[in-house]
Amino acid sequence: MRWVAVLAGLLFATAAAAQPATPLYGPVGAGGAIGPSPSRTYGLLPSGASVGTITLNSVALSNNSITAGPSGSVVGTVSVATTPGGEFSGSLALSGADAASFQLVGPTLETSGVVGAGTYHITVTATQAGATGSPLAQAETITISSVPITLASVTLSNNSIAAGPTGTVVGAIGVTTSPPGLFTGSLSLSNSAGGCNGVNGADNASFQIAVANLETSGTPGAGTYQVCLLATQAGATGSPLGQAETITITSAPTITAINLSISTYPIGTTSGTTVATLTAPTSSGSFGGTFSVDDTTHFAISGSNLNAAATLSASSYNINLTATDVAFSNSPYTPPTKTLTGTGGACDNTLKFNEACNSQYLGGVL
């Protein structure tokens, strides 16, 4: 029996020598651990890898064909296969000719904006620091098929404003569709009575559309105006779709005055000292604009304060004040010249009843 044991030892040594030197790995177990298990099948590590190395094997998209929908429509889920499995913890990025039409929210590929029917080409790239095969890119072709779209209604968020300068916003124009969120057409002001239930948009010239806002064009005065808003989308049922709107413009508020809290100052007031506080009463609303003064040699404006910009040595100053606030139709507003009068100062033996020393002068005369 001794020769049998010797022969068995030689066979075992020969078999061991025939095995490759590359380490073995098993599939990822609970908690991500790699190790032998009686129930698992083991294989060779990829060439050049070592125990603990993560390899990016492939990037896949679960779906690449959808029907047109609103922004954020889900295309599919991006997954990254690794060795060992389930070890991807890196980042995903989009590139390619049509990447701007899509976005990644976590691992989910979605549309960015309303993307029309057609074929789109993107590349999804997976990157993981330290992983073999990183970055790993996968080209994808996304097919978006058309869906029947119906224009349901055209709305205006507001139709009453106070008169203002050209470009004053009346309201936002909205177009509802079925399915919702699929309006990609154009907005216009129509003069066709057929498009707006018999209203011919007689006053369209007083308004304009900027992106999706209805604004004034020029400075239409107080009154009521008829316009016809028209939404047009090629291929959509109900297009073009019009909506008649009556716009009411009320008289714009005005600045009615500029008031000084005080119209006198002590002669000799130094630079930086507040001389008076300014207010601007209005016909309605509140003044929230700015003030200015023409005599910048002697005065300066700080917020709503009129300050001395130099030592005030004269007996009086004539100034012109201006109030500016685009919310008011008569802005910028400049009222009649205002006079600031000095008080106190040295006695010059002239009869000036606004000077404190006049009592001395009068006493000497009398």
VOPAGU-2260 file (C-alpha; in pm, 1 decimal, decimal comma):
REM VOPAGU-2260
SITE   aa  ch    i         X         Y         Z
SITE  MET   A    0       0,0       0,0       0,0
SITE  ARG   A    1     298,2     228,6      48,8
SITE  TRP   A    2     347,7     265,0    -328,9
SITE  VAL   A    3     -19,6     363,4    -367,5
SITE  ALA   A    4      22,2     657,9    -124,2
SITE  VAL   A    5     336,9     771,2    -306,0
SITE  LEU   A    6     158,9     757,7    -642,1
SITE  ALA   A    7    -137,1     962,4    -505,9
SITE  GLY   A    8     102,0    1232,0    -376,4
SITE  LEU   A    9     268,9    1260,8    -715,7
SITE  LEU   A   10     -66,6    1298,0    -894,9
SITE  PHE   A   11    -180,2    1575,4    -656,1
SITE  ALA   A   12     146,2    1769,2    -700,1
SITE  THR   A   13     117,3    1740,9   -1079,3
SITE  ALA   A   14    -242,4    1869,8   -1077,2
SITE  ALA   A   15    -152,8    2163,0    -853,5
SITE  ALA   A   16     136,0    2262,4   -1078,2
SITE  ALA   A   17     -98,8    2267,2   -1377,8
SITE  GLN   A   18    -330,6    2536,1   -1225,6
SITE  PRO   A   19    -280,3    2899,8   -1335,2
SITE  ALA   A   20    -117,4    3144,0   -1096,1
SITE  THR   A   21    -394,4    3407,2   -1141,2
SITE  PRO   A   22    -591,5    3450,9    -815,0
SITE  LEU   A   23    -953,5    3342,8    -805,7
SITE  TYR   A   24   -1254,6    3548,2    -713,1
SITE  GLY   A   25   -1607,6    3464,4    -616,9
SITE  PRO   A   26   -1929,2    3662,5    -671,3
SITE  VAL   A   27   -2009,8    3947,3    -430,9
SITE  GLY   A   28   -2169,8    3818,9    -114,0
SITE  ALA   A   29   -2377,2    3997,8     148,7
SITE  GLY   A   30   -2226,3    4332,6     238,4
SITE  GLY   A   31   -2012,3    4336,4     -77,9
SITE  ALA   A   32   -1761,7    4080,1      58,4
SITE  ILE   A   33   -1569,1    3862,8    -183,6
SITE  GLY   A   34   -1482,1    3509,9     -66,0
SITE  PRO   A   35   -1526,1    3138,8    -113,2
SITE  SER   A   36   -1862,2    2978,6     -56,4
SITE  PRO   A   37   -1963,2    2618,8    -105,5
SITE  SER   A   38   -2266,4    2732,6    -308,0
SITE  ARG   A   39   -2083,2    2974,7    -544,8
SITE  THR   A   40   -1900,5    2930,4    -871,2
SITE  TYR   A   41   -1558,1    3090,5    -897,4
SITE  GLY   A   42   -1366,4    3213,1   -1199,4
SITE  LEU   A   43   -1046,6    3386,3   -1298,3
SITE  LEU   A   44    -999,3    3761,3   -1233,1
SITE  PRO   A   45    -980,1    3973,2   -1549,0
SITE  SER   A   46    -629,2    4009,6   -1688,3
SITE  GLY   A   47    -427,5    4272,6   -1498,9
SITE  ALA   A   48    -672,2    4291,4   -1207,3
SITE  SER   A   49    -608,1    4199,6    -847,9
SITE  VAL   A   50    -820,8    4099,1    -553,4
SITE  GLY   A   51   -1030,3    4405,0    -447,7
SITE  THR   A   52   -1016,7    4572,1    -792,2
SITE  ILE   A   53   -1348,6    4691,1    -940,2
SITE  THR   A   54   -1391,5    4667,6   -1314,9
SITE  LEU   A   55   -1656,0    4854,8   -1515,4
SITE  ASN   A   56   -1790,1    4602,9   -1766,8
SITE  SER   A   57   -2083,6    4771,3   -1941,3
SITE  VAL   A   58   -2328,9    5061,3   -1937,3
SITE  ALA   A   59   -2688,6    4979,8   -2026,1
SITE  LEU   A   60   -3014,2    5174,0   -2072,8
SITE  SER   A   61   -3328,5    4983,2   -1979,7
SITE  ASN   A   62   -3538,9    5146,7   -2254,3
SITE  ASN   A   63   -3475,2    5379,0   -2546,9
SITE  SER   A   64   -3813,2    5432,4   -2709,6
SITE  ILE   A   65   -4094,2    5654,9   -2578,0
SITE  THR   A   66   -4382,8    5864,3   -2704,5
SITE  ALA   A   67   -4353,3    6243,2   -2691,6
SITE  GLY   A   68   -4440,8    6390,9   -2355,4
SITE  PRO   A   69   -4375,3    6687,5   -2127,8
SITE  SER   A   70   -4033,9    6779,0   -1993,1
SITE  GLY   A   71   -3915,6    6515,2   -1748,2
SITE  SER   A   72   -4066,8    6220,6   -1936,5
SITE  VAL   A   73   -3875,2    5909,5   -1830,4
SITE  VAL   A   74   -3685,4    5728,1   -2104,3
SITE  GLY   A   75   -3524,0    5452,9   -1897,8
SITE  THR   A   76   -3282,1    5364,2   -1620,0
SITE  VAL   A   77   -2905,7    5357,1   -1666,4
SITE  SER   A   78   -2721,1    5067,4   -1504,0
SITE  VAL   A   79   -2350,5    4987,6   -1483,0
SITE  ALA   A   80   -2234,8    4625,6   -1460,6
SITE  THR   A   81   -1916,8    4569,8   -1259,7
SITE  THR   A   82   -1688,0    4291,9   -1149,4
SITE  PRO   A   83   -1745,7    4215,9    -864,4
SITE  GLY   A   84   -2115,1    4280,5    -923,0
SITE  GLY   A   85   -2307,6    4571,0    -773,9
SITE  GLU   A   86   -1999,8    4779,0    -696,0
SITE  PHE   A   87   -2064,8    5090,8    -910,2
SITE  SER   A   88   -2049,2    5404,3    -695,6
SITE  GLY   A   89   -1925,4    5658,3    -948,8
SITE  SER   A   90   -2098,0    5919,7   -1165,2
SITE  LEU   A   91   -2294,3    5926,7   -1489,3
SITE  ALA   A   92   -2274,5    6196,6   -1756,9
SITE  LEU   A   93   -2434,6    6272,4   -2093,8
SITE  SER   A   94   -2264,2    6387,0   -2411,9
SITE  GLY   A   95   -2328,8    6370,5   -2783,6
SITE  ALA   A   96   -2515,3    6568,4   -3046,0
SITE  ASP   A   97   -2853,4    6555,9   -2871,5
SITE  ALA   A   98   -2745,4    6553,2   -2506,9
SITE  ALA   A   99   -2913,9    6890,6   -2442,1
SITE  SER   A  100   -3254,3    6728,6   -2503,3
SITE  PHE   A  101   -3209,0    6491,2   -2209,6
SITE  GLN   A  102   -3107,2    6493,2   -1845,4
SITE  LEU   A  103   -3002,0    6245,5   -1578,7
SITE  VAL   A  104   -3187,8    6244,0   -1248,0
SITE  GLY   A  105   -2988,1    5994,8   -1047,9
SITE  PRO   A  106   -2968,9    5689,6   -1274,7
SITE  THR   A  107   -3288,3    5785,7   -1460,7
SITE  LEU   A  108   -3267,2    5929,6   -1811,7
SITE  GLU   A  109   -3539,9    6189,1   -1875,4
SITE  THR   A  110   -3629,3    6442,4   -2142,6
SITE  SER   A  111   -3519,1    6799,8   -2083,6
SITE  GLY   A  112   -3785,6    7030,7   -2220,0
SITE  VAL   A  113   -4054,3    6917,5   -2462,8
SITE  VAL   A  114   -3874,3    6694,0   -2711,9
SITE  GLY   A  115   -4055,6    6631,0   -3038,3
SITE  ALA   A  116   -4083,4    6309,4   -3234,8
SITE  GLY   A  117   -3759,9    6191,9   -3392,7
SITE  THR   A  118   -3435,9    6001,7   -3339,1
SITE  TYR   A  119   -3177,6    6133,7   -3094,1
SITE  HIS   A  120   -2818,4    6029,7   -3036,0
SITE  ILE   A  121   -2650,8    6052,3   -2696,1
SITE  THR   A  122   -2359,5    5893,8   -2512,8
SITE  VAL   A  123   -2383,7    5785,4   -2148,9
SITE  THR   A  124   -2048,9    5773,7   -1968,4
SITE  ALA   A  125   -1984,4    5601,9   -1634,8
SITE  THR   A  126   -1682,7    5716,4   -1433,2
SITE  GLN   A  127   -1548,5    5566,5   -1111,2
SITE  ALA   A  128   -1215,4    5662,3    -960,9
SITE  GLY   A  129    -975,9    5368,9    -938,0
SITE  ALA   A  130   -1195,8    5131,0   -1133,6
SITE  THR   A  131   -1053,9    4937,5   -1427,3
SITE  GLY   A  132   -1217,7    5040,6   -1753,5
SITE  SER   A  133   -1321,4    5385,4   -1624,3
SITE  PRO   A  134   -1448,1    5599,8   -1787,1
SITE  LEU   A  135   -1676,1    5365,7   -1981,8
SITE  ALA   A  136   -1899,1    5514,7   -2254,8
SITE  GLN   A  137   -2208,4    5373,0   -2421,3
SITE  ALA   A  138   -2372,2    5527,1   -2729,2
SITE  GLU   A  139   -2751,5    5519,1   -2728,0
SITE  THR   A  140   -3013,8    5602,9   -2989,4
SITE  ILE   A  141   -3337,2    5735,3   -2840,4
SITE  THR   A  142   -3652,1    5714,6   -3050,1
SITE  ILE   A  143   -3942,5    5944,5   -2964,9
SITE  SER   A  144   -4266,1    5875,9   -3146,9
SITE  SER   A  145   -4539,7    6128,6   -3203,0
SITE  VAL   A  146   -4858,0    6132,8   -3001,8
SITE  PRO   A  147   -5185,7    6297,8   -3108,9
SITE  ILE   A  148   -5194,8    6647,6   -2957,1
SITE  THR   A  149   -5503,6    6864,4   -2914,1
SITE  LEU   A  150   -5493,5    7235,4   -2832,8
SITE  ALA   A  151   -5753,7    7271,0   -2557,6
SITE  SER   A  152   -5745,5    7638,3   -2451,2
SITE  VAL   A  153   -5554,9    7966,9   -2458,5
SITE  THR   A  154   -5548,4    8167,9   -2135,4
SITE  LEU   A  155   -5423,3    8508,0   -2018,1
SITE  SER   A  156   -5319,6    8535,6   -1653,1
SITE  ASN   A  157   -5427,2    8901,3   -1618,5
SITE  ASN   A  158   -5616,5    9154,5   -1828,8
SITE  SER   A  159   -5619,5    9477,3   -1627,0
SITE  ILE   A  160   -5324,7    9713,2   -1580,8
SITE  ALA   A  161   -5246,8   10076,4   -1510,6
SITE  ALA   A  162   -5115,8   10280,7   -1801,7
SITE  GLY   A  163   -4739,5   10265,6   -1828,8
SITE  PRO   A  164   -4446,8   10279,6   -2069,5
SITE  THR   A  165   -4417,5   10056,5   -2375,3
SITE  GLY   A  166   -4345,2    9698,4   -2278,6
SITE  THR   A  167   -4564,9    9705,6   -1968,6
SITE  VAL   A  168   -4662,7    9341,9   -1904,6
SITE  VAL   A  169   -5034,0    9267,9   -1913,9
SITE  GLY   A  170   -5013,6    8898,2   -1832,1
SITE  ALA   A  171   -4871,6    8556,7   -1922,0
SITE  ILE   A  172   -5022,6    8356,7   -2207,5
SITE  GLY   A  173   -5077,1    7986,9   -2145,3
SITE  VAL   A  174   -5181,2    7706,4   -2380,5
SITE  THR   A  175   -5324,0    7384,4   -2241,1
SITE  THR   A  176   -5297,5    7067,4   -2446,1
SITE  SER   A  177   -5415,2    6710,4   -2433,7
SITE  PRO   A  178   -5199,6    6526,8   -2333,9
SITE  PRO   A  179   -5084,0    6812,7   -2110,1
SITE  GLY   A  180   -4760,6    7007,0   -2141,5
SITE  LEU   A  181   -4702,2    6946,0   -2513,2
SITE  PHE   A  182   -4741,6    7293,9   -2664,1
SITE  THR   A  183   -4435,8    7368,8   -2875,6
SITE  GLY   A  184   -4598,1    7601,7   -3127,7
SITE  SER   A  185   -4616,3    7978,4   -3167,0
SITE  LEU   A  186   -4823,8    8262,3   -3022,5
SITE  SER   A  187   -4947,0    8560,4   -3219,5
SITE  LEU   A  188   -5204,9    8839,5   -3224,2
SITE  SER   A  189   -5465,1    8764,3   -3489,6
SITE  ASN   A  190   -5685,6    9001,0   -3685,4
SITE  SER   A  191   -5903,8    8716,0   -3805,1
SITE  ALA   A  192   -6249,3    8721,0   -3649,3
SITE  GLY   A  193   -6290,3    8350,9   -3727,3
SITE  GLY   A  194   -6008,2    8257,7   -3493,2
SITE  CYS   A  195   -6148,6    8436,7   -3189,7
SITE  ASN   A  196   -6519,7    8370,8   -3178,8
SITE  GLY   A  197   -6609,5    8675,5   -3383,3
SITE  VAL   A  198   -6364,2    8917,2   -3217,4
SITE  ASN   A  199   -6129,3    9057,2   -3480,6
SITE  GLY   A  200   -5852,1    9187,0   -3257,7
SITE  ALA   A  201   -5918,5    9549,0   -3354,1
SITE  ASP   A  202   -5670,5    9677,6   -3094,4
SITE  ASN   A  203   -5389,6    9428,5   -3155,0
SITE  ALA   A  204   -5157,6    9708,8   -3268,2
SITE  SER   A  205   -5149,4    9845,9   -2912,5
SITE  PHE   A  206   -4996,6    9522,5   -2783,3
SITE  GLN   A  207   -4717,7    9276,8   -2854,7
SITE  ILE   A  208   -4611,9    8927,1   -2749,4
SITE  ALA   A  209   -4268,2    8881,2   -2594,0
SITE  VAL   A  210   -4195,7    8508,3   -2550,7
SITE  ALA   A  211   -4515,9    8412,0   -2365,8
SITE  ASN   A  212   -4611,5    8752,3   -2221,2
SITE  LEU   A  213   -4865,1    8999,1   -2358,7
SITE  GLU   A  214   -4720,0    9350,5   -2332,2
SITE  THR   A  215   -4816,6    9699,9   -2438,4
SITE  SER   A  216   -4673,0    9831,1   -2761,6
SITE  GLY   A  217   -4636,3   10205,3   -2733,9
SITE  THR   A  218   -4823,6   10383,1   -2456,0
SITE  PRO   A  219   -5195,8   10310,3   -2487,4
SITE  GLY   A  220   -5400,7   10534,3   -2262,2
SITE  ALA   A  221   -5680,9   10449,1   -2024,1
SITE  GLY   A  222   -5962,5   10251,3   -2184,6
SITE  THR   A  223   -6069,2    9904,5   -2297,7
SITE  TYR   A  224   -5901,6    9715,7   -2581,7
SITE  GLN   A  225   -5999,1    9406,4   -2782,1
SITE  VAL   A  226   -5727,6    9158,9   -2877,3
SITE  CYS   A  227   -5722,7    8808,4   -3022,5
SITE  LEU   A  228   -5456,7    8565,6   -2895,5
SITE  LEU   A  229   -5377,3    8284,5   -3137,4
SITE  ALA   A  230   -5188,3    7960,3   -3065,8
SITE  THR   A  231   -5062,1    7760,1   -3363,5
SITE  GLN   A  232   -4896,5    7418,0   -3362,0
SITE  ALA   A  233   -4838,3    7212,2   -3674,3
SITE  GLY   A  234   -5012,7    6876,9   -3663,8
SITE  ALA   A  235   -5213,2    6952,8   -3349,0
SITE  THR   A  236   -5589,9    6909,6   -3349,8
SITE  GLY   A  237   -5767,7    7241,7   -3299,1
SITE  SER   A  238   -5478,7    7448,4   -3433,6
SITE  PRO   A  239   -5486,7    7741,8   -3475,6
SITE  LEU   A  240   -5678,0    7813,4   -3155,1
SITE  GLY   A  241   -5782,9    8167,8   -3070,2
SITE  GLN   A  242   -5893,3    8339,7   -2753,4
SITE  ALA   A  243   -6062,1    8682,6   -2741,8
SITE  GLU   A  244   -5952,6    8903,6   -2453,4
SITE  THR   A  245   -6066,9    9245,4   -2332,7
SITE  ILE   A  246   -5780,1    9442,9   -2182,9
SITE  THR   A  247   -5862,5    9723,0   -1938,7
SITE  ILE   A  248   -5608,8    9999,9   -1888,3
SITE  THR   A  249   -5665,4   10243,1   -1604,4
SITE  SER   A  250   -5510,2   10586,5   -1563,8
SITE  ALA   A  251   -5155,8   10564,3   -1438,1
SITE  PRO   A  252   -5080,5   10719,1   -1098,8
SITE  THR   A  253   -4878,6   11039,5   -1090,3
SITE  ILE   A  254   -4628,3   11206,8    -860,5
SITE  THR   A  255   -4804,2   11515,8    -731,5
SITE  ALA   A  256   -4528,9   11702,3    -541,6
SITE  ILE   A  257   -4189,9   11688,2    -373,5
SITE  ASN   A  258   -4202,4   11808,2     -15,4
SITE  LEU   A  259   -3920,9   11922,5     212,5
SITE  SER   A  260   -3953,5   11851,8     583,2
SITE  ILE   A  261   -3801,8   12197,2     647,0
SITE  SER   A  262   -3705,6   12484,2     418,0
SITE  THR   A  263   -3452,1   12659,1     642,4
SITE  TYR   A  264   -3097,8   12576,6     753,2
SITE  PRO   A  265   -2856,4   12731,0     999,6
SITE  ILE   A  266   -2599,0   12941,0     815,3
SITE  GLY   A  267   -2268,1   12762,3     854,6
SITE  THR   A  268   -2417,7   12411,6     821,9
SITE  THR   A  269   -2126,3   12183,5     737,3
SITE  SER   A  270   -2087,1   11927,2     460,4
SITE  GLY   A  271   -2259,7   11595,2     526,3
SITE  THR   A  272   -2524,8   11742,7     755,5
SITE  THR   A  273   -2885,5   11655,1     670,9
SITE  VAL   A  274   -3074,7   11969,6     577,4
SITE  ALA   A  275   -3419,3   11820,4     511,8
SITE  THR   A  276   -3606,6   11496,7     443,5
SITE  LEU   A  277   -3777,2   11455,3     105,8
SITE  THR   A  278   -4114,9   11292,1      33,9
SITE  ALA   A  279   -4304,7   11246,5    -292,3
SITE  PRO   A  280   -4683,5   11218,4    -251,3
SITE  THR   A  281   -4868,2   11043,9    -536,9
SITE  SER   A  282   -5221,0   11020,5    -672,9
SITE  SER   A  283   -5222,6   10650,9    -579,1
SITE  GLY   A  284   -4969,3   10394,9    -474,0
SITE  SER   A  285   -4639,0   10461,7    -299,9
SITE  PHE   A  286   -4331,8   10633,1    -435,3
SITE  GLY   A  287   -4037,0   10395,9    -436,9
SITE  GLY   A  288   -3797,9   10573,8    -668,9
SITE  THR   A  289   -3506,6   10811,6    -635,1
SITE  PHE   A  290   -3448,3   11184,3    -584,8
SITE  SER   A  291   -3191,8   11413,6    -742,8
SITE  VAL   A  292   -3093,1   11780,5    -703,5
SITE  ASP   A  293   -2950,8   12018,9    -962,5
SITE  ASP   A  294   -2719,9   12216,9    -729,0
SITE  THR   A  295   -2464,4   11946,7    -658,6
SITE  THR   A  296   -2206,4   12203,3    -548,2
SITE  HIS   A  297   -2390,7   12275,6    -226,6
SITE  PHE   A  298   -2625,4   11978,7    -185,7
SITE  ALA   A  299   -2630,1   11600,1    -219,7
SITE  ILE   A  300   -2901,1   11334,6    -201,1
SITE  SER   A  301   -2867,7   11033,2      26,6
SITE  GLY   A  302   -3174,8   10814,3       0,4
SITE  SER   A  303   -3458,3   11049,0      93,4
SITE  ASN   A  304   -3231,4   11300,7     268,8
SITE  LEU   A  305   -3114,2   11632,1     129,8
SITE  ASN   A  306   -2764,0   11684,2     271,5
SITE  ALA   A  307   -2518,7   11970,5     258,8
SITE  ALA   A  308   -2233,5   11898,7      16,2
SITE  ALA   A  309   -2034,4   12200,8     135,1
SITE  THR   A  310   -2054,3   12457,6     413,1
SITE  LEU   A  311   -2376,4   12652,4     359,5
SITE  SER   A  312   -2269,7   13015,7     405,7
SITE  ALA   A  313   -2519,0   13199,0     183,5
SITE  SER   A  314   -2840,9   13345,4     313,8
SITE  SER   A  315   -3046,1   13132,5      70,2
SITE  TYR   A  316   -3023,2   12875,5    -209,5
SITE  ASN   A  317   -3259,8   12802,3    -498,6
SITE  ILE   A  318   -3270,3   12433,2    -594,4
SITE  ASN   A  319   -3459,9   12210,3    -835,1
SITE  LEU   A  320   -3551,5   11862,6    -711,9
SITE  THR   A  321   -3652,6   11567,0    -931,8
SITE  ALA   A  322   -3834,5   11246,4    -836,3
SITE  THR   A  323   -3798,4   10941,5   -1064,6
SITE  ASP   A  324   -4012,0   10626,9   -1050,4
SITE  VAL   A  325   -4122,5   10447,4   -1369,3
SITE  ALA   A  326   -4441,3   10331,4   -1194,0
SITE  PHE   A  327   -4576,5   10683,8   -1236,9
SITE  SER   A  328   -4676,6   10830,7   -1570,7
SITE  ASN   A  329   -4519,8   11174,0   -1512,9
SITE  SER   A  330   -4180,6   11039,9   -1403,8
SITE  PRO   A  331   -3928,7   11197,6   -1389,4
SITE  TYR   A  332   -4115,5   11476,1   -1208,8
SITE  THR   A  333   -3963,1   11816,7   -1131,2
SITE  PRO   A  334   -4180,7   12066,6    -941,7
SITE  PRO   A  335   -4118,0   12444,8    -935,8
SITE  THR   A  336   -3791,5   12573,7    -788,6
SITE  LYS   A  337   -3767,6   12558,7    -412,0
SITE  THR   A  338   -3587,3   12813,0    -192,6
SITE  LEU   A  339   -3392,6   12719,4     117,1
SITE  THR   A  340   -3337,0   13006,5     359,8
SITE  GLY   A  341   -3047,6   13041,1     603,5
SITE  THR   A  342   -3100,8   13133,7     965,3
SITE  GLY   A  343   -2863,5   13269,0    1231,7
SITE  GLY   A  344   -2506,3   13357,8    1138,7
SITE  ALA   A  345   -2303,1   13677,1    1205,9
SITE  CYS   A  346   -2478,9   14011,9    1242,6
SITE  ASP   A  347   -2409,1   14243,5     944,7
SITE  ASN   A  348   -2611,3   14549,1    1060,4
SITE  THR   A  349   -2877,2   14498,5     797,4
SITE  LEU   A  350   -3240,2   14442,2     877,6
SITE  LYS   A  351   -3290,8   14065,2     825,5
SITE  PHE   A  352   -3570,8   13937,7    1042,0
SITE  ASN   A  353   -3459,4   13575,9     988,1
SITE  GLU   A  354   -3131,5   13633,3    1170,5
SITE  ALA   A  355   -3108,3   13594,2    1546,1
SITE  CYS   A  356   -2896,3   13908,0    1585,0
SITE  ASN   A  357   -3171,6   14135,0    1450,3
SITE  SER   A  358   -3301,6   14190,8    1800,5
SITE  GLN   A  359   -2968,0   14349,0    1883,8
SITE  TYR   A  360   -2978,2   14562,7    1571,3
SITE  LEU   A  361   -3335,6   14677,6    1634,4
SITE  GLY   A  362   -3250,5   14758,8    1995,7
SITE  GLY   A  363   -2968,2   14987,1    1883,2
SITE  VAL   A  364   -3187,0   15163,0    1627,7
SITE  LEU   A  365   -3469,6   15215,7    1867,1
